[in-house]
C-alpha cells in the first residue's frame, strides 16, 4: 500500500488497534497525526501527536491538523463491562459521549481539511458487541 504524500489522522492511536494502524500507515509512507489522551514513551518519533481528551474542548485540533487530510480514523476504545442492571444513566451517557459525540465532533473539527484533500475517507471503528451481542457490553454496544 503506497500512502506517500497522504496525511492520516488517527484518533485513539496510542494503543491497541489504533497504534497497530499507526504503525501500518507509517510503513505505507503516510504522514500520521494522532490524537489521544496519552502519548506512550515508545511512540514513533515521526508521528505528530496531540494530547487531548476527545470529550473535552477541541479548539486545539484546528491548529494541530495539516491543511489537508486524506483520511480520518476514529479508533477510540472504551469498555464498561457491567451487568445491564448495574449500568447507570451516566454510564450510558459517558459511553455515548465518547463513542458517538466524540466521533461526530472530531469529524466536524476536521471537515475543512478532509475536503481540502480532494478525496478523503473516514473510518469509524466500532465493537463487535453491537452486531452480535456480548454479555456485559450493553452500554458500549448501544
N, C-alpha and C positions, 0 to 999 in steps of 0.2 A: 504494500500500500504506500503510494507516494503522496505525502502530505506537505511537501516542500512549499513554503510560502503561505501556508494555511494557519490561521490563528484560531485556536480552540479554547473555549472556556469550560473548565470542569468545576462545577460547584459540588463540594464534598469530595475533593480529590486527594485527601491526605491519608486515607486508609482504605482498606477493603477493595471493593470493586472499583471505586474512584481512583485509587492510587495505581491499581493494575492498569487501568485505562490510560492514566497519565504516562506511565512508562511505555505503553504500546504506542501512544501518539508521538512520544519523543523518538522512538525507534523509526517511526514512519516519516520523521522530518518536520513535524508540526512545531509551531511556537505555541507553548502551552501556558495558559493562565489558570490559576487555581484560587478559588475562594473556599476557605474552610475556617473553622474556629481556631484550629491549632496547626502549626507547621512542624512536622516531625524533624528531629535532629538530622536524620539521614536523607532529607528531601533533596531531590536533584537540583543542583545549582542553577541549571538553565531554565527552570520554571519560575515564572513570575507568580508571587503569592500575595494574597490579601487576607489577613486575619480578620474575620468578620462572622458574627452570628447572623445568619440569614433571616432570623425572625426579628431582628432589630432594625436600626436605621441603615438604609442602603445608599445614603448620599455619597459615600466614598467610592462606589462602584464606577461611576462615570469617569472619574479621573484615573482609575486603575486600568480600564479597558483600552485596547488599541482602537484605532479609527475604524477598523472593520473586523468583524468576527465571521468566520466561516462555519462555526459550529458551537453549540452550547449543549452541555450535558449536565443534567441535574441528577446527581448521584448521592443525594443526601440519604443517610441511613438512620432510622430510628427503630427501636424495638422496645415496646412497652408490654412485656409479657405478664398479663394478669388474667385471672378468670373473669369472664364477662361481668359477673355480679359484683366484682370488686373494682371495676373501672368507674371512675368519676366523670362528671361532665368536663372537668378540667383536663383529664387525661385525653378525652376525645378532642377537645379544643386545641390542646398543645400539639397533638399529632397532626391535626388539620392545618394548623398554622405552619408547621414545618413542611409537611408533605404536599400541601395544595397551595396555600397562600404564598409560601416561600418560592415555589416554582413560578407562580404567576407573577410575583413581584420582580424576580430576577429577569424574567423574560421581558417585562415592561422596561426595566432599567437598562437592558441591552438591545432593545429592538432597533434603535438607530444604527448601532454597529453591525447588527445582523443584516439589515437592509443595505448598508454600505458595501457589503461584500459582493452584491450582485447575485447571490445564490448561497443560501445557508441552510443548515439543518439544526433542528432541536431534538434532543433525545431525553426523554423523561424515564428514569429507571424506577420501577415500582417493585412491589413484593409479590411473589408467587401466591402468598396468602390471600390476595384479593381475588384470585381466579379459582383456586381450589379449596380454600378454607383450611385453616390450621388451628388447632387448639391454642388458646391464649393470645391470639393475634387479632382480635376483633377491632381494637382501636386503630391499629395501623392499616388493617385491611379495609376499613370503612372509607 
